[in-house]
């Protein structure tokens, strides 16, 4: 499940994208004795498994979707902060809901968000929020030679299309090569992104359309890493790890040291 480009240079950045489902796990046990029971159970043991996987892969940048900020499930521990501390990395976390959303005042739900974890020097960070949908957060990190965005798009097709339009406007101010990664919830297939890719000139690192969901029997590509043409993908893989309902995605890429300004 890996694509490689042997002609790429040796200097690379290793990026891991993973929807960890708040560390609550997956499989038949997740739905016992009632459907989605696992969502309400302690997540510590499975989060430790996720950390072990991350330690083995040693990524430079990690994009985590569905992170528990500190509900009873994680014993009041921010999962992103804990993983970052265990790795010796920095982390950037925010709630995935809008600033004025009622969800931010609801038990458990108020502790749900997304995060970046990295050993790279962050030049700037910004938090944006979509106009449509419940999950509104967009995290933007700027590094020396590129910018990376992390998203979790809506479950509703109509809202996803509005959110992609919002991203188009965000990208207009970005002058460096960029990556946008996340759980796009493209349940209708990657054709949902055709117009978006055409308008942005971004490319899908997953050129073979490898499925990422569900992890037990993968059938759909929901997790995407899209990148500017200046960014050269050295390898791409979907890891057969079943600690969540999504499988983690690994991408090793090169950015020209002076990639110039995007038009």
N, C-alpha and C positions, 0 to 999 in steps of 0.2 A: 504494500500500500504506500510505496514511496516513489517519488519522481526525483531524479537527480540530473544535474547539469555538470558534467565532469570538467567542462571548460571554464567554469566560473573561478574567480580568484579565491585565495585562501582566507582573506579577512572577511568574516561574516558576523552577522547578528543572528542569534537563535531566539525565535519568538514562539511562545506557547500560548495558545488560546484554549480556554477550557470553561465550559458551563458546568460548575460543580454542584448545582442543585442544593446549595446551602450545606453541602456535606452530608445530606440525608440518605444517600445511597440510591439503589435501584433494585430491580429484580422482583421475583415473586414475593419475597419477604417484605418488600416495601408496601405491599397492598394487603398485608395480613395484620389483624383479622378483618379489617375493613379497607376498601379502596383508599389509597393515599395515606394510610396510617403512618407510614414512614416519615411523612412531611412534619409530623408533630413529635417525633422521637429524638433523643439526644444524638448529636452528630459527631462527637469527639473522636470516636474510634475510626470512623470512615474518613474524617478529615486528616487524621494521622496517615492513613493509607495514601491519600492524595499528596500529602507532603512528601512521603517517601518516593512516590513516582516523580515528583518535581525535582527532588534532590538527585535522582538518578539521571535525569535528562539535562540538568544544569543549564536552563535557558537564561538568556540575558534579560529578556523582557517577558512578563507573564500578564496576559489579559484574562481576568477571572470574571465570569458572569455568574449571577446568583450567589452572592456572598452574604453570609450572616454577620451583621455588625456587632451582635452581642445580645441575642435573645436567650431565653432559657435553653434552647436547643444546643447552643454552643457554650453554655455555662457563662454567659455574659462576656464572652471573648470575641473580639473582632477577628474573624478568620483571616482576613487579608493581613492585618497587622501581625498576627501570630506567625503566619507563614513567612512573612517578610523578616521578622526577627530571627526565626529559625535559619533562614538563608543568609542573613546578614545584608539584606537588601532594603531599599526604601519602598514605601507603598503610598498609593494615592487612592482614596476610597470616597464614594459618595452614595447617598440614597438614590435609587433608580426612579423614584417618583418625583413629580413636579413639586416645586417649592411650596405651593399652597394646597397640595393634595391632602384630602382627608385621610388617605391611607397612611400618611406620616404620623398619624395619631392613633393608629390601630395596633393592638398587641401583635407581636411577631412580625407582621407586615412592615411595621415602621423600621425594622432592623434589617431590611433587605436592600442590597445594592450591588454595585459592580466595582471593580478595582484593577489598577495596574500595580505590579510589583516589578522592580527592576534594579539591576546593578549598574545601569548606565546613568550618566550625568544628565539630569533633567534641566533644560534651559527655561521652560515655562510650562504652566498647566492652566487649563481652563475647563469649566463645567458649563455645558450648554444643555438646553432642555427643548425637546420637541414641542410643537404646538398641539399635536393630536396624540391620542393614546393615553394609557395609564402609565406605562413604563416610558419615561421621557428622557432619561439621562444620556448625555453624550460626554465622555471624558476625552479631552484633547491634551496630549503631551507633545512638547517640542523638544527634540534632541538636536545635536549639532548639525546633522546633515539631512534629517527627515522629520516629519510630523506623523503621529499615529493617533487614530481615533478608536474608541471602544464603544460599541452600541449593543442594545438588546431591543430589537424591534417588536412592534405590537403583534398580538395573535390575530388581529383583524386585518384582512387584506387592504381594505380602504385606508385604514390608519397607517399601514406600512407604506403605502404609496405617498401619503402626505409627509411621512417622516423622511423618505428618500428625497423628496423635494426640498425639505429643510436642509438636508445634508448638502445638496447642490449649492445652496446659498452660503453655507459655512465654508465650503471649499474655495469659494471665490477669493477669500482673503489669505489663503495659504500659498506661500511662494516656494516652499521646499517640496521635494518629492514626498508623497504621503502614502500611508497605509490606513485602511479602515477595516476593522475586524470586529467580529461579534456573532451573536446568535441572531440571524436575520429572520427566523421563523418563516422561511419561504416554502410554505407547505404546498403551494401550487407549482413548485419547480423553479429552477434557476432562471427560467424565462421572465420571472417577475423582475429580474434585475437588468434585462436587456437594454431598456431605454436609459436606465441609470448609468450603466457601463458605457454606453455610447456617448452620453452627454458629458461624462467625466473623463473618458479615455482611460479609465482604470482597467486592470486586468485581474482575472481570478487566478490566484496561485494554485488552486485545485483544478488544474486543466483536465484531469480525467474524471471530474465529477464524482469523486469518491464520497459515499454516504457517511454521515456523522451521527445519525439519529434513527431509531433508538439504539443504544449501545448493545442491547441483547441481540437484536437482529437488524442491523443497520439497513435502512431503505431510503432515507432522505438526506440530502445535503442541506442542513440548516445553518451550519457554522461556516462562515466565510472569512477569508483573508483576501482583500482586494488591494491592489498596489499600482502606483504610477509606473509607466514604462521604464523610467530611469532606474527603478529598483530591479535588480536581477535576482530572481529566485534561484537559489542553489539546490535546495531540496524541499520537498513537501511530503508530509505523511500524516495519516490519520492513525492514531495509536489505539490498538485493541485493548483499551483499559475500560473496565466496567464499574467504576466507582460512582458513576452518575448515569443519568439517562442519556447524556451526550458523551461522545468520545472526544478526547483531547486532540487538538490539531497542532502539529509542529511545522514551522517554516523557517528555513535558514536562508538568509538573503544578504546581498551586498548593495550598498549605496555608494555611488561615486563620491569621493572625498569632497569634490566641488561640483555638485550636480547641477548647479546653476539655478535659475529662477524659472518656475513654471509660468507658461503663458496664460 
